[in-house]
Amino acid sequence: MPVIHTQTLTKRYGGASSPAALDSLTVDVDEGVTGLVGANGAGKSTLIKVLLGLLSPTSGEATVLGHDIRTGGTQIRTLVGYMPEHDCLPPDMRAIDFVVHMARVSGLPPAAARERAADVLRHVGLAEERYRLMGTYSTGMKQRAKLAQALVHDPRLVMLDEPTNGLDPAARDDMLALVRRIGHDFGIPVLVTSHLLGELERISDHVVVLDGGHLLRSEATQAFMADTGTVLVEVLGAHGADAQRAMGEALAARGLTARPVGGLIEVDPLDGRPDDLRDLVRDTAADLGLGLVRIQPQTGRLEDVFREEVPA
Ligand SMILES: Nc1ncnc2c1ncn2[C@@H]1O[C@H](COP(=O)(O)OP(=O)(O)OP(=O)(O)O)[C@@H](O)[C@H]1O
């Protein structure tokens, strides 16, 4: 049984003529880390709130850990750890007290709640700062405290809504590593959202892409990252950037589609003759007297899904 299953799930915030925030969504989520991605307003938070039974769907069905969202909201919220998108931390409370409180709300007895809160705060890297008032926390620390409260009751599934929001690159990498550990080392299925399309590629096993409430794709991450046949080429010549430009023009003269990408050139395969591409690149560089530093395969990226499927 999938961890999450939805069948033509639809949510409109207004009447029948209002736009659907979720539009007839049919998707399954399994074990491991699932990235739920889409631009702002794509419907990610709405989906999570509907799955938690916090919002009722307009139509359609869904189950979370086998429980029907229409009748099993309370059981679902007991079993699921939820990290909301927005700041929900009382500023005048210490992290330890807050997380103990959340553990007590979930039914843990006092001693177990204290022990578990200390453990989970250590896991998220807040061991030192757990006695500080959360109002004094940086954004990164607040996100970690929000994550700790989502994990404190040993959930069977966690839903993390934009856990990297507002974080600088280093803090973002730390948070993504934590999310990966939850899914892979602790074996808790994770549904994690981001509006940065490429961000979850490295840590998710599966990616669900939403656009305007519609399902655009649901696929193993590897399928997104498959070899596209396109190659990245780096050449070296006496005149620096001129070498790159000369190479691009010479490739175009041979009928290839080439674009500059940073200091490299991205070259598409010839229709029906993908195996000839590397030879053509080598010959072109040799004809121009340029050094060929590298030819490497360009793998697909999540952003490409939007380039391919969403009209500009
Ligand atoms: N309470 C609400 N009342 C009316 N419309 C809403 C409400 N909450 C969300 N919407 C609308 O539903 C659509 C989906 O919003 P949602 O917040 O689910 O998207 P999201 O993908 O989570 O985006 P973000 O990353 O910005 O939160 C948007 O058009 C949004 O304006």
The ligand as an SDF file (V2000), in Angstrom:
LIG
                    3D

 31 33  0  0  0  0  0  0  0  0999 V2000
   -6.7250   30.2130    2.4370 N   0  0  0  0  0  0  0  0  0  0  0  0
   -6.7670   30.4220    1.1130 C   0  0  0  0  0  0  0  0  0  0  0  0
   -7.8180   31.0700    0.5430 N   0  0  0  0  0  0  0  0  0  0  0  0
   -7.8920   31.2610   -0.7940 C   0  0  0  0  0  0  0  0  0  0  0  0
   -6.9530   30.8520   -1.6800 N   0  0  0  0  0  0  0  0  0  0  0  0
   -5.8710   30.2110   -1.1720 C   0  0  0  0  0  0  0  0  0  0  0  0
   -5.7160   29.9690    0.2390 C   0  0  0  0  0  0  0  0  0  0  0  0
   -4.5510   29.3130    0.4430 N   0  0  0  0  0  0  0  0  0  0  0  0
   -4.0060   29.1540   -0.7900 C   0  0  0  0  0  0  0  0  0  0  0  0
   -4.7950   29.6940   -1.7520 N   0  0  0  0  0  0  0  0  0  0  0  0
   -4.5190   29.6930   -3.2000 C   0  0  0  0  0  0  0  0  0  0  0  0
   -4.3760   28.3510   -3.6140 O   0  0  0  0  0  0  0  0  0  0  0  0
   -3.3340   28.2310   -4.5740 C   0  0  0  0  0  0  0  0  0  0  0  0
   -2.2950   27.2270   -4.0740 C   0  0  0  0  0  0  0  0  0  0  0  0
   -1.6510   27.7750   -2.9100 O   0  0  0  0  0  0  0  0  0  0  0  0
   -0.6320   26.9450   -2.0240 P   0  0  0  0  0  0  0  0  0  0  0  0
   -0.2810   27.7920   -0.8550 O   0  0  0  0  0  0  0  0  0  0  0  0
   -1.1650   25.5870   -1.8020 O   0  0  0  0  0  0  0  0  0  0  0  0
    0.6110   26.8510   -3.0240 O   0  0  0  0  0  0  0  0  0  0  0  0
    2.1100   26.4770   -2.7090 P   0  0  0  0  0  0  0  0  0  0  0  0
    2.5410   25.6510   -3.8570 O   0  0  0  0  0  0  0  0  0  0  0  0
    2.2160   25.8900   -1.3590 O   0  0  0  0  0  0  0  0  0  0  0  0
    2.8140   27.8770   -2.7800 O   0  0  0  0  0  0  0  0  0  0  0  0
    3.7520   28.5980   -1.6990 P   0  0  0  0  0  0  0  0  0  0  0  0
    5.0780   27.9460   -1.8380 O   0  0  0  0  0  0  0  0  0  0  0  0
    3.7200   30.0150   -2.1310 O   0  0  0  0  0  0  0  0  0  0  0  0
    3.1120   28.3690   -0.3560 O   0  0  0  0  0  0  0  0  0  0  0  0
   -2.7790   29.6280   -4.7740 C   0  0  0  0  0  0  0  0  0  0  0  0
   -3.3830   30.1790   -5.9130 O   0  0  0  0  0  0  0  0  0  0  0  0
   -3.1890   30.3540   -3.5210 C   0  0  0  0  0  0  0  0  0  0  0  0
   -3.3640   31.7190   -3.7830 O   0  0  0  0  0  0  0  0  0  0  0  0
  1  2  1  0
  2  3  1  0
  2  7  2  0
  3  4  2  0
  4  5  1  0
  5  6  2  0
  6  7  1  0
  6 10  1  0
  7  8  1  0
  8  9  2  0
  9 10  1  0
 10 11  1  0
 11 12  1  0
 11 30  1  0
 12 13  1  0
 13 14  1  0
 13 28  1  0
 14 15  1  0
 15 16  1  0
 16 17  2  0
 16 18  1  0
 16 19  1  0
 19 20  1  0
 20 21  2  0
 20 22  1  0
 20 23  1  0
 23 24  1  0
 24 25  2  0
 24 26  1  0
 24 27  1  0
 28 29  1  0
 28 30  1  0
 30 31  1  0
M  END
$$$$
